[in-house]
Amino acid sequence: MAEPDGQIETDAAAAVGARPDTSTMTEVQLAQAVLDRSIRPRVGEVVRLAEAVLAKAKKKSAKKGKTARSGKLAKIPGQAKKKKKKG
C-alpha cells in the first residue's frame, strides 16, 4: 500500500540530513571533509578552522624568533677588542 505523503518526506529528509558529528572531528578531518564537499561548513566550523590555522602560524613564528637569537651581539669590524683586567 502507498505511504502517506508526510512519511515519505520525513524519510527523505532523514536520509539527506544525516550529517556527521563535526564536534568530535579534528581540525584536519574537518578541513578534509569540507574540501571533499562531503559536508557543508557552518559558521562555527569555519571559525574553528580559522583559529587552528592562526594558532599554527603563531606557534611557527614563535619558534623562528627563538632560534634566530644566539644571545651574543654582532661583532663590529675594525673595533678594538677590550683587554681583560688582571686582578
PDB file with one MODEL, atoms N, CA, C and O in Angstrom:
MODEL        1
ATOM      1  N   MET A   1       0.829  -1.181   0.000  1.00  0.00           N
ATOM      2  CA  MET A   1       0.000   0.000   0.000  1.00  0.00           C
ATOM      3  C   MET A   1       0.872   1.242   0.000  1.00  0.00           C
ATOM      4  O   MET A   1       2.044   1.197   0.374  1.00  0.00           O
ATOM      5  N   ALA A   2       0.297   2.327  -0.414  1.00  0.00           N
ATOM      6  CA  ALA A   2       1.032   3.590  -0.504  1.00  0.00           C
ATOM      7  C   ALA A   2       1.192   4.210   0.881  1.00  0.00           C
ATOM      8  O   ALA A   2       0.307   4.110   1.730  1.00  0.00           O
ATOM      9  N   GLU A   3       2.327   4.845   1.086  1.00  0.00           N
ATOM     10  CA  GLU A   3       2.586   5.504   2.361  1.00  0.00           C
ATOM     11  C   GLU A   3       2.014   6.922   2.310  1.00  0.00           C
ATOM     12  O   GLU A   3       1.885   7.507   1.235  1.00  0.00           O
ATOM     13  N   PRO A   4       1.678   7.461   3.461  1.00  0.00           N
ATOM     14  CA  PRO A   4       1.212   8.855   3.474  1.00  0.00           C
ATOM     15  C   PRO A   4       2.342   9.791   3.028  1.00  0.00           C
ATOM     16  O   PRO A   4       3.522   9.494   3.214  1.00  0.00           O
ATOM     17  N   ASP A   5       1.960  10.907   2.445  1.00  0.00           N
ATOM     18  CA  ASP A   5       2.955  11.852   1.927  1.00  0.00           C
ATOM     19  C   ASP A   5       3.899  12.351   3.012  1.00  0.00           C
ATOM     20  O   ASP A   5       5.079  12.570   2.738  1.00  0.00           O
ATOM     21  N   GLY A   6       3.426  12.531   4.201  1.00  0.00           N
ATOM     22  CA  GLY A   6       4.264  13.013   5.299  1.00  0.00           C
ATOM     23  C   GLY A   6       5.370  12.037   5.643  1.00  0.00           C
ATOM     24  O   GLY A   6       6.474  12.459   5.989  1.00  0.00           O
ATOM     25  N   GLN A   7       5.105  10.751   5.559  1.00  0.00           N
ATOM     26  CA  GLN A   7       6.098   9.725   5.880  1.00  0.00           C
ATOM     27  C   GLN A   7       7.236   9.734   4.863  1.00  0.00           C
ATOM     28  O   GLN A   7       8.397   9.587   5.244  1.00  0.00           O
ATOM     29  N   ILE A   8       6.928   9.902   3.593  1.00  0.00           N
ATOM     30  CA  ILE A   8       7.948   9.913   2.536  1.00  0.00           C
ATOM     31  C   ILE A   8       8.871  11.110   2.706  1.00  0.00           C
ATOM     32  O   ILE A   8      10.087  10.980   2.567  1.00  0.00           O
ATOM     33  N   GLU A   9       8.305  12.272   3.005  1.00  0.00           N
ATOM     34  CA  GLU A   9       9.114  13.480   3.189  1.00  0.00           C
ATOM     35  C   GLU A   9      10.039  13.337   4.390  1.00  0.00           C
ATOM     36  O   GLU A   9      11.187  13.776   4.335  1.00  0.00           O
ATOM     37  N   THR A  10       9.569  12.742   5.456  1.00  0.00           N
ATOM     38  CA  THR A  10      10.379  12.568   6.657  1.00  0.00           C
ATOM     39  C   THR A  10      11.543  11.618   6.393  1.00  0.00           C
ATOM     40  O   THR A  10      12.665  11.874   6.830  1.00  0.00           O
ATOM     41  N   ASP A  11      11.283  10.528   5.683  1.00  0.00           N
ATOM     42  CA  ASP A  11      12.348   9.581   5.367  1.00  0.00           C
ATOM     43  C   ASP A  11      13.397  10.211   4.458  1.00  0.00           C
ATOM     44  O   ASP A  11      14.594   9.998   4.653  1.00  0.00           O
ATOM     45  N   ALA A  12      12.963  10.978   3.477  1.00  0.00           N
ATOM     46  CA  ALA A  12      13.899  11.633   2.564  1.00  0.00           C
ATOM     47  C   ALA A  12      14.731  12.673   3.298  1.00  0.00           C
ATOM     48  O   ALA A  12      15.930  12.797   3.051  1.00  0.00           O
ATOM     49  N   ALA A  13      14.110  13.411   4.188  1.00  0.00           N
ATOM     50  CA  ALA A  13      14.832  14.424   4.953  1.00  0.00           C
ATOM     51  C   ALA A  13      15.843  13.775   5.890  1.00  0.00           C
ATOM     52  O   ALA A  13      16.934  14.306   6.098  1.00  0.00           O
ATOM     53  N   ALA A  14      15.482  12.635   6.449  1.00  0.00           N
ATOM     54  CA  ALA A  14      16.398  11.931   7.350  1.00  0.00           C
ATOM     55  C   ALA A  14      17.597  11.396   6.586  1.00  0.00           C
ATOM     56  O   ALA A  14      18.716  11.426   7.098  1.00  0.00           O
ATOM     57  N   ALA A  15      17.385  10.911   5.378  1.00  0.00           N
ATOM     58  CA  ALA A  15      18.488  10.370   4.581  1.00  0.00           C
ATOM     59  C   ALA A  15      19.418  11.489   4.115  1.00  0.00           C
ATOM     60  O   ALA A  15      20.639  11.332   4.148  1.00  0.00           O
ATOM     61  N   VAL A  16      18.860  12.604   3.686  1.00  0.00           N
ATOM     62  CA  VAL A  16      19.677  13.724   3.197  1.00  0.00           C
ATOM     63  C   VAL A  16      20.312  14.469   4.365  1.00  0.00           C
ATOM     64  O   VAL A  16      21.459  14.906   4.265  1.00  0.00           O
ATOM     65  N   GLY A  17      19.596  14.618   5.456  1.00  0.00           N
ATOM     66  CA  GLY A  17      20.060  15.402   6.591  1.00  0.00           C
ATOM     67  C   GLY A  17      21.000  14.658   7.520  1.00  0.00           C
ATOM     68  O   GLY A  17      21.406  15.210   8.543  1.00  0.00           O
ATOM     69  N   ALA A  18      21.353  13.439   7.203  1.00  0.00           N
ATOM     70  CA  ALA A  18      22.275  12.696   8.053  1.00  0.00           C
ATOM     71  C   ALA A  18      23.642  13.354   7.955  1.00  0.00           C
ATOM     72  O   ALA A  18      24.365  13.179   6.975  1.00  0.00           O
ATOM     73  N   ARG A  19      23.978  14.111   8.984  1.00  0.00           N
ATOM     74  CA  ARG A  19      25.209  14.891   8.987  1.00  0.00           C
ATOM     75  C   ARG A  19      26.128  14.319  10.061  1.00  0.00           C
ATOM     76  O   ARG A  19      25.679  14.080  11.183  1.00  0.00           O
ATOM     77  N   PRO A  20      27.386  14.097   9.750  1.00  0.00           N
ATOM     78  CA  PRO A  20      28.300  13.569  10.777  1.00  0.00           C
ATOM     79  C   PRO A  20      28.506  14.583  11.899  1.00  0.00           C
ATOM     80  O   PRO A  20      28.372  15.789  11.693  1.00  0.00           O
ATOM     81  N   ASP A  21      28.830  14.084  13.073  1.00  0.00           N
ATOM     82  CA  ASP A  21      29.071  14.939  14.222  1.00  0.00           C
ATOM     83  C   ASP A  21      30.446  15.586  14.068  1.00  0.00           C
ATOM     84  O   ASP A  21      31.471  14.940  14.288  1.00  0.00           O
ATOM     85  N   THR A  22      30.460  16.848  13.694  1.00  0.00           N
ATOM     86  CA  THR A  22      31.729  17.527  13.426  1.00  0.00           C
ATOM     87  C   THR A  22      32.427  17.999  14.692  1.00  0.00           C
ATOM     88  O   THR A  22      33.600  18.372  14.643  1.00  0.00           O
ATOM     89  N   SER A  23      31.736  17.991  15.822  1.00  0.00           N
ATOM     90  CA  SER A  23      32.381  18.435  17.063  1.00  0.00           C
ATOM     91  C   SER A  23      33.430  17.436  17.540  1.00  0.00           C
ATOM     92  O   SER A  23      34.343  17.802  18.281  1.00  0.00           O
ATOM     93  N   THR A  24      33.306  16.169  17.118  1.00  0.00           N
ATOM     94  CA  THR A  24      34.286  15.173  17.516  1.00  0.00           C
ATOM     95  C   THR A  24      35.422  15.041  16.502  1.00  0.00           C
ATOM     96  O   THR A  24      36.405  14.346  16.757  1.00  0.00           O
ATOM     97  N   MET A  25      35.289  15.705  15.357  1.00  0.00           N
ATOM     98  CA  MET A  25      36.337  15.643  14.327  1.00  0.00           C
ATOM     99  C   MET A  25      37.503  16.555  14.698  1.00  0.00           C
ATOM    100  O   MET A  25      37.319  17.591  15.336  1.00  0.00           O
ATOM    101  N   THR A  26      38.703  16.154  14.290  1.00  0.00           N
ATOM    102  CA  THR A  26      39.848  17.038  14.455  1.00  0.00           C
ATOM    103  C   THR A  26      39.798  18.106  13.370  1.00  0.00           C
ATOM    104  O   THR A  26      39.011  18.008  12.429  1.00  0.00           O
ATOM    105  N   GLU A  27      40.640  19.123  13.504  1.00  0.00           N
ATOM    106  CA  GLU A  27      40.645  20.199  12.516  1.00  0.00           C
ATOM    107  C   GLU A  27      41.047  19.681  11.138  1.00  0.00           C
ATOM    108  O   GLU A  27      40.536  20.146  10.119  1.00  0.00           O
ATOM    109  N   VAL A  28      41.958  18.724  11.114  1.00  0.00           N
ATOM    110  CA  VAL A  28      42.417  18.168   9.838  1.00  0.00           C
ATOM    111  C   VAL A  28      41.289  17.377   9.175  1.00  0.00           C
ATOM    112  O   VAL A  28      41.064  17.508   7.972  1.00  0.00           O
ATOM    113  N   GLN A  29      40.584  16.563   9.950  1.00  0.00           N
ATOM    114  CA  GLN A  29      39.473  15.788   9.399  1.00  0.00           C
ATOM    115  C   GLN A  29      38.351  16.704   8.913  1.00  0.00           C
ATOM    116  O   GLN A  29      37.750  16.462   7.866  1.00  0.00           O
ATOM    117  N   LEU A  30      38.076  17.754   9.682  1.00  0.00           N
ATOM    118  CA  LEU A  30      37.031  18.700   9.309  1.00  0.00           C
ATOM    119  C   LEU A  30      37.400  19.433   8.025  1.00  0.00           C
ATOM    120  O   LEU A  30      36.563  19.600   7.137  1.00  0.00           O
ATOM    121  N   ALA A  31      38.646  19.869   7.928  1.00  0.00           N
ATOM    122  CA  ALA A  31      39.089  20.569   6.717  1.00  0.00           C
ATOM    123  C   ALA A  31      39.025  19.646   5.505  1.00  0.00           C
ATOM    124  O   ALA A  31      38.632  20.076   4.421  1.00  0.00           O
ATOM    125  N   GLN A  32      39.405  18.390   5.675  1.00  0.00           N
ATOM    126  CA  GLN A  32      39.364  17.444   4.565  1.00  0.00           C
ATOM    127  C   GLN A  32      37.925  17.179   4.131  1.00  0.00           C
ATOM    128  O   GLN A  32      37.652  17.070   2.936  1.00  0.00           O
ATOM    129  N   ALA A  33      37.009  17.077   5.079  1.00  0.00           N
ATOM    130  CA  ALA A  33      35.599  16.855   4.743  1.00  0.00           C
ATOM    131  C   ALA A  33      35.016  18.054   3.999  1.00  0.00           C
ATOM    132  O   ALA A  33      34.202  17.890   3.091  1.00  0.00           O
ATOM    133  N   VAL A  34      35.433  19.254   4.383  1.00  0.00           N
ATOM    134  CA  VAL A  34      34.963  20.457   3.686  1.00  0.00           C
ATOM    135  C   VAL A  34      35.526  20.486   2.268  1.00  0.00           C
ATOM    136  O   VAL A  34      34.804  20.805   1.324  1.00  0.00           O
ATOM    137  N   LEU A  35      36.801  20.160   2.108  1.00  0.00           N
ATOM    138  CA  LEU A  35      37.404  20.152   0.776  1.00  0.00           C
ATOM    139  C   LEU A  35      36.808  19.069  -0.119  1.00  0.00           C
ATOM    140  O   LEU A  35      36.642  19.273  -1.321  1.00  0.00           O
ATOM    141  N   ASP A  36      36.487  17.920   0.470  1.00  0.00           N
ATOM    142  CA  ASP A  36      35.864  16.841  -0.292  1.00  0.00           C
ATOM    143  C   ASP A  36      34.394  17.126  -0.590  1.00  0.00           C
ATOM    144  O   ASP A  36      33.760  16.413  -1.368  1.00  0.00           O
ATOM    145  N   ARG A  37      33.870  18.155   0.024  1.00  0.00           N
ATOM    146  CA  ARG A  37      32.462  18.554  -0.091  1.00  0.00           C
ATOM    147  C   ARG A  37      31.513  17.475   0.419  1.00  0.00           C
ATOM    148  O   ARG A  37      30.379  17.361  -0.046  1.00  0.00           O
ATOM    149  N   SER A  38      31.989  16.689   1.375  1.00  0.00           N
ATOM    150  CA  SER A  38      31.114  15.700   1.989  1.00  0.00           C
ATOM    151  C   SER A  38      30.241  16.356   3.060  1.00  0.00           C
ATOM    152  O   SER A  38      29.181  15.833   3.403  1.00  0.00           O
ATOM    153  N   ILE A  39      30.684  17.498   3.587  1.00  0.00           N
ATOM    154  CA  ILE A  39      29.849  18.293   4.484  1.00  0.00           C
ATOM    155  C   ILE A  39      29.899  19.737   4.023  1.00  0.00           C
ATOM    156  O   ILE A  39      30.840  20.166   3.355  1.00  0.00           O
ATOM    157  N   ARG A  40      28.883  20.464   4.387  1.00  0.00           N
ATOM    158  CA  ARG A  40      28.836  21.894   4.082  1.00  0.00           C
ATOM    159  C   ARG A  40      29.133  22.621   5.389  1.00  0.00           C
ATOM    160  O   ARG A  40      28.398  22.452   6.363  1.00  0.00           O
ATOM    161  N   PRO A  41      30.186  23.420   5.431  1.00  0.00           N
ATOM    162  CA  PRO A  41      30.607  24.004   6.706  1.00  0.00           C
ATOM    163  C   PRO A  41      29.622  25.042   7.231  1.00  0.00           C
ATOM    164  O   PRO A  41      28.999  25.781   6.469  1.00  0.00           O
ATOM    165  N   ARG A  42      29.503  25.072   8.521  1.00  0.00           N
ATOM    166  CA  ARG A  42      28.705  26.083   9.208  1.00  0.00           C
ATOM    167  C   ARG A  42      29.661  27.137   9.735  1.00  0.00           C
ATOM    168  O   ARG A  42      30.876  26.943   9.707  1.00  0.00           O
ATOM    169  N   VAL A  43      29.135  28.229  10.205  1.00  0.00           N
ATOM    170  CA  VAL A  43      29.964  29.339  10.662  1.00  0.00           C
ATOM    171  C   VAL A  43      30.887  28.915  11.794  1.00  0.00           C
ATOM    172  O   VAL A  43      32.062  29.284  11.793  1.00  0.00           O
ATOM    173  N   GLY A  44      30.392  28.159  12.750  1.00  0.00           N
ATOM    174  CA  GLY A  44      31.209  27.713  13.882  1.00  0.00           C
ATOM    175  C   GLY A  44      32.374  26.843  13.451  1.00  0.00           C
ATOM    176  O   GLY A  44      33.459  26.909  14.029  1.00  0.00           O
ATOM    177  N   GLU A  45      32.143  26.029  12.434  1.00  0.00           N
ATOM    178  CA  GLU A  45      33.208  25.158  11.942  1.00  0.00           C
ATOM    179  C   GLU A  45      34.266  25.962  11.205  1.00  0.00           C
ATOM    180  O   GLU A  45      35.457  25.670  11.317  1.00  0.00           O
ATOM    181  N   VAL A  46      33.848  26.962  10.458  1.00  0.00           N
ATOM    182  CA  VAL A  46      34.799  27.815   9.753  1.00  0.00           C
ATOM    183  C   VAL A  46      35.634  28.600  10.751  1.00  0.00           C
ATOM    184  O   VAL A  46      36.838  28.764  10.556  1.00  0.00           O
ATOM    185  N   VAL A  47      35.019  29.080  11.803  1.00  0.00           N
ATOM    186  CA  VAL A  47      35.746  29.808  12.846  1.00  0.00           C
ATOM    187  C   VAL A  47      36.763  28.890  13.512  1.00  0.00           C
ATOM    188  O   VAL A  47      37.896  29.302  13.763  1.00  0.00           O
ATOM    189  N   ARG A  48      36.370  27.646  13.802  1.00  0.00           N
ATOM    190  CA  ARG A  48      37.284  26.687  14.432  1.00  0.00           C
ATOM    191  C   ARG A  48      38.489  26.394  13.544  1.00  0.00           C
ATOM    192  O   ARG A  48      39.616  26.304  14.032  1.00  0.00           O
ATOM    193  N   LEU A  49      38.255  26.244  12.238  1.00  0.00           N
ATOM    194  CA  LEU A  49      39.360  26.016  11.308  1.00  0.00           C
ATOM    195  C   LEU A  49      40.277  27.232  11.232  1.00  0.00           C
ATOM    196  O   LEU A  49      41.499  27.090  11.183  1.00  0.00           O
ATOM    197  N   ALA A  50      39.688  28.423  11.222  1.00  0.00           N
ATOM    198  CA  ALA A  50      40.494  29.645  11.160  1.00  0.00           C
ATOM    199  C   ALA A  50      41.356  29.796  12.414  1.00  0.00           C
ATOM    200  O   ALA A  50      42.522  30.180  12.319  1.00  0.00           O
ATOM    201  N   GLU A  51      40.796  29.500  13.580  1.00  0.00           N
ATOM    202  CA  GLU A  51      41.569  29.579  14.823  1.00  0.00           C
ATOM    203  C   GLU A  51      42.716  28.577  14.819  1.00  0.00           C
ATOM    204  O   GLU A  51      43.805  28.883  15.305  1.00  0.00           O
ATOM    205  N   ALA A  52      42.487  27.395  14.281  1.00  0.00           N
ATOM    206  CA  ALA A  52      43.543  26.380  14.219  1.00  0.00           C
ATOM    207  C   ALA A  52      44.675  26.827  13.306  1.00  0.00           C
ATOM    208  O   ALA A  52      45.846  26.619  13.621  1.00  0.00           O
ATOM    209  N   VAL A  53      44.335  27.434  12.185  1.00  0.00           N
ATOM    210  CA  VAL A  53      45.363  27.920  11.254  1.00  0.00           C
ATOM    211  C   VAL A  53      46.165  29.049  11.891  1.00  0.00           C
ATOM    212  O   VAL A  53      47.391  29.076  11.781  1.00  0.00           O
ATOM    213  N   LEU A  54      45.483  29.984  12.556  1.00  0.00           N
ATOM    214  CA  LEU A  54      46.184  31.094  13.197  1.00  0.00           C
ATOM    215  C   LEU A  54      47.054  30.621  14.352  1.00  0.00           C
ATOM    216  O   LEU A  54      48.148  31.150  14.549  1.00  0.00           O
ATOM    217  N   ALA A  55      46.601  29.650  15.110  1.00  0.00           N
ATOM    218  CA  ALA A  55      47.401  29.110  16.215  1.00  0.00           C
ATOM    219  C   ALA A  55      48.653  28.436  15.682  1.00  0.00           C
ATOM    220  O   ALA A  55      49.726  28.554  16.274  1.00  0.00           O
ATOM    221  N   LYS A  56      48.520  27.729  14.569  1.00  0.00           N
ATOM    222  CA  LYS A  56      49.672  27.061  13.971  1.00  0.00           C
ATOM    223  C   LYS A  56      50.673  28.091  13.453  1.00  0.00           C
ATOM    224  O   LYS A  56      51.881  27.914  13.611  1.00  0.00           O
ATOM    225  N   ALA A  57      50.185  29.157  12.840  1.00  0.00           N
ATOM    226  CA  ALA A  57      51.071  30.203  12.327  1.00  0.00           C
ATOM    227  C   ALA A  57      51.764  30.934  13.472  1.00  0.00           C
ATOM    228  O   ALA A  57      52.938  31.287  13.363  1.00  0.00           O
ATOM    229  N   LYS A  58      51.047  31.160  14.559  1.00  0.00           N
ATOM    230  CA  LYS A  58      51.633  31.844  15.710  1.00  0.00           C
ATOM    231  C   LYS A  58      52.721  30.991  16.346  1.00  0.00           C
ATOM    232  O   LYS A  58      53.771  31.507  16.728  1.00  0.00           O
ATOM    233  N   LYS A  59      52.476  29.686  16.462  1.00  0.00           N
ATOM    234  CA  LYS A  59      53.452  28.773  17.049  1.00  0.00           C
ATOM    235  C   LYS A  59      54.704  28.702  16.182  1.00  0.00           C
ATOM    236  O   LYS A  59      55.819  28.656  16.701  1.00  0.00           O
ATOM    237  N   LYS A  60      54.525  28.694  14.871  1.00  0.00           N
ATOM    238  CA  LYS A  60      55.650  28.608  13.948  1.00  0.00           C
ATOM    239  C   LYS A  60      56.501  29.872  14.016  1.00  0.00           C
ATOM    240  O   LYS A  60      57.728  29.781  14.000  1.00  0.00           O
ATOM    241  N   SER A  61      55.879  31.050  14.092  1.00  0.00           N
ATOM    242  CA  SER A  61      56.642  32.288  14.134  1.00  0.00           C
ATOM    243  C   SER A  61      57.367  32.442  15.468  1.00  0.00           C
ATOM    244  O   SER A  61      58.445  33.035  15.513  1.00  0.00           O
ATOM    245  N   ALA A  62      56.805  31.927  16.544  1.00  0.00           N
ATOM    246  CA  ALA A  62      57.464  31.992  17.850  1.00  0.00           C
ATOM    247  C   ALA A  62      58.718  31.141  17.854  1.00  0.00           C
ATOM    248  O   ALA A  62      59.705  31.516  18.486  1.00  0.00           O
ATOM    249  N   LYS A  63      58.711  30.006  17.169  1.00  0.00           N
ATOM    250  CA  LYS A  63      59.896  29.149  17.100  1.00  0.00           C
ATOM    251  C   LYS A  63      61.018  29.840  16.343  1.00  0.00           C
ATOM    252  O   LYS A  63      62.174  29.768  16.760  1.00  0.00           O
ATOM    253  N   LYS A  64      60.706  30.501  15.253  1.00  0.00           N
ATOM    254  CA  LYS A  64      61.736  31.147  14.458  1.00  0.00           C
ATOM    255  C   LYS A  64      62.452  32.223  15.256  1.00  0.00           C
ATOM    256  O   LYS A  64      63.670  32.363  15.143  1.00  0.00           O
ATOM    257  N   GLY A  65      61.721  32.985  16.058  1.00  0.00           N
ATOM    258  CA  GLY A  65      62.319  34.053  16.838  1.00  0.00           C
ATOM    259  C   GLY A  65      63.312  33.532  17.859  1.00  0.00           C
ATOM    260  O   GLY A  65      64.349  34.154  18.090  1.00  0.00           O
ATOM    261  N   LYS A  66      63.012  32.420  18.460  1.00  0.00           N
ATOM    262  CA  LYS A  66      63.900  31.869  19.484  1.00  0.00           C
ATOM    263  C   LYS A  66      65.165  31.291  18.866  1.00  0.00           C
ATOM    264  O   LYS A  66      66.238  31.420  19.454  1.00  0.00           O
ATOM    265  N   THR A  67      65.078  30.672  17.724  1.00  0.00           N
ATOM    266  CA  THR A  67      66.246  30.063  17.124  1.00  0.00           C
ATOM    267  C   THR A  67      67.136  31.104  16.451  1.00  0.00           C
ATOM    268  O   THR A  67      68.333  30.868  16.283  1.00  0.00           O
ATOM    269  N   ALA A  68      66.584  32.232  16.069  1.00  0.00           N
ATOM    270  CA  ALA A  68      67.372  33.250  15.381  1.00  0.00           C
ATOM    271  C   ALA A  68      68.309  33.972  16.361  1.00  0.00           C
ATOM    272  O   ALA A  68      69.373  34.446  15.962  1.00  0.00           O
ATOM    273  N   ARG A  69      67.927  34.055  17.613  1.00  0.00           N
ATOM    274  CA  ARG A  69      68.757  34.754  18.602  1.00  0.00           C
ATOM    275  C   ARG A  69      69.788  33.793  19.189  1.00  0.00           C
ATOM    276  O   ARG A  69      69.449  32.686  19.607  1.00  0.00           O
ATOM    277  N   SER A  70      71.014  34.216  19.216  1.00  0.00           N
ATOM    278  CA  SER A  70      72.038  33.366  19.808  1.00  0.00           C
ATOM    279  C   SER A  70      72.456  33.872  21.188  1.00  0.00           C
ATOM    280  O   SER A  70      73.138  33.160  21.926  1.00  0.00           O
ATOM    281  N   GLY A  71      72.058  35.086  21.539  1.00  0.00           N
ATOM    282  CA  GLY A  71      72.425  35.636  22.836  1.00  0.00           C
ATOM    283  C   GLY A  71      73.671  36.485  22.784  1.00  0.00           C
ATOM    284  O   GLY A  71      74.013  37.131  23.774  1.00  0.00           O
ATOM    285  N   LYS A  72      74.361  36.502  21.659  1.00  0.00           N
ATOM    286  CA  LYS A  72      75.570  37.302  21.510  1.00  0.00           C
ATOM    287  C   LYS A  72      75.299  38.457  20.565  1.00  0.00           C
ATOM    288  O   LYS A  72      74.479  38.357  19.652  1.00  0.00           O
ATOM    289  N   LEU A  73      76.003  39.556  20.801  1.00  0.00           N
ATOM    290  CA  LEU A  73      75.879  40.703  19.913  1.00  0.00           C
ATOM    291  C   LEU A  73      76.795  40.511  18.711  1.00  0.00           C
ATOM    292  O   LEU A  73      77.792  39.791  18.774  1.00  0.00           O
ATOM    293  N   ALA A  74      76.440  41.156  17.639  1.00  0.00           N
ATOM    294  CA  ALA A  74      77.246  41.052  16.426  1.00  0.00           C
ATOM    295  C   ALA A  74      78.565  41.789  16.618  1.00  0.00           C
ATOM    296  O   ALA A  74      78.621  42.816  17.294  1.00  0.00           O
ATOM    297  N   LYS A  75      79.620  41.257  16.021  1.00  0.00           N
ATOM    298  CA  LYS A  75      80.930  41.905  16.098  1.00  0.00           C
ATOM    299  C   LYS A  75      80.980  43.041  15.092  1.00  0.00           C
ATOM    300  O   LYS A  75      80.502  42.920  13.964  1.00  0.00           O
ATOM    301  N   ILE A  76      81.568  44.142  15.525  1.00  0.00           N
ATOM    302  CA  ILE A  76      81.705  45.290  14.643  1.00  0.00           C
ATOM    303  C   ILE A  76      83.119  45.274  14.080  1.00  0.00           C
ATOM    304  O   ILE A  76      84.081  45.341  14.845  1.00  0.00           O
ATOM    305  N   PRO A  77      83.267  45.189  12.769  1.00  0.00           N
ATOM    306  CA  PRO A  77      84.606  45.129  12.195  1.00  0.00           C
ATOM    307  C   PRO A  77      85.377  46.436  12.424  1.00  0.00           C
ATOM    308  O   PRO A  77      84.809  47.525  12.345  1.00  0.00           O
ATOM    309  N   GLY A  78      86.646  46.311  12.702  1.00  0.00           N
ATOM    310  CA  GLY A  78      87.507  47.482  12.887  1.00  0.00           C
ATOM    311  C   GLY A  78      87.518  48.021  14.300  1.00  0.00           C
ATOM    312  O   GLY A  78      88.292  48.934  14.590  1.00  0.00           O
ATOM    313  N   GLN A  79      86.706  47.505  15.178  1.00  0.00           N
ATOM    314  CA  GLN A  79      86.672  47.988  16.549  1.00  0.00           C
ATOM    315  C   GLN A  79      87.657  47.166  17.377  1.00  0.00           C
ATOM    316  O   GLN A  79      87.683  45.939  17.278  1.00  0.00           O
ATOM    317  N   ALA A  80      88.465  47.841  18.191  1.00  0.00           N
ATOM    318  CA  ALA A  80      89.473  47.164  19.005  1.00  0.00           C
ATOM    319  C   ALA A  80      88.797  46.362  20.113  1.00  0.00           C
ATOM    320  O   ALA A  80      87.772  46.766  20.663  1.00  0.00           O
ATOM    321  N   LYS A  81      89.400  45.215  20.425  1.00  0.00           N
ATOM    322  CA  LYS A  81      88.873  44.390  21.487  1.00  0.00           C
ATOM    323  C   LYS A  81      89.253  44.981  22.833  1.00  0.00           C
ATOM    324  O   LYS A  81      90.309  45.599  22.969  1.00  0.00           O
ATOM    325  N   LYS A  82      88.397  44.791  23.824  1.00  0.00           N
ATOM    326  CA  LYS A  82      88.690  45.261  25.168  1.00  0.00           C
ATOM    327  C   LYS A  82      89.647  44.281  25.826  1.00  0.00           C
ATOM    328  O   LYS A  82      89.530  43.070  25.639  1.00  0.00           O
ATOM    329  N   LYS A  83      90.589  44.803  26.590  1.00  0.00           N
ATOM    330  CA  LYS A  83      91.530  43.958  27.302  1.00  0.00           C
ATOM    331  C   LYS A  83      90.940  43.607  28.659  1.00  0.00           C
ATOM    332  O   LYS A  83      90.278  44.426  29.296  1.00  0.00           O
ATOM    333  N   LYS A  84      91.190  42.382  29.089  1.00  0.00           N
ATOM    334  CA  LYS A  84      90.717  41.934  30.384  1.00  0.00           C
ATOM    335  C   LYS A  84      91.637  42.496  31.461  1.00  0.00           C
ATOM    336  O   LYS A  84      92.854  42.558  31.289  1.00  0.00           O
ATOM    337  N   LYS A  85      91.031  42.904  32.576  1.00  0.00           N
ATOM    338  CA  LYS A  85      91.826  43.433  33.694  1.00  0.00           C
ATOM    339  C   LYS A  85      92.286  42.274  34.564  1.00  0.00           C
ATOM    340  O   LYS A  85      91.525  41.349  34.850  1.00  0.00           O
ATOM    341  N   LYS A  86      93.529  42.341  34.972  1.00  0.00           N
ATOM    342  CA  LYS A  86      94.031  41.344  35.888  1.00  0.00           C
ATOM    343  C   LYS A  86      93.760  41.832  37.296  1.00  0.00           C
ATOM    344  O   LYS A  86      93.915  43.013  37.605  1.00  0.00           O
ATOM    345  N   GLY A  87      93.373  40.951  38.097  1.00  0.00           N
ATOM    346  CA  GLY A  87      93.180  41.496  39.408  1.00  0.00           C
ATOM    347  C   GLY A  87      92.604  40.679  40.378  1.00  0.00           C
ATOM    348  O   GLY A  87      92.420  41.109  41.517  1.00  0.00           O
TER     349      GLY A  87
ENDMDL
END
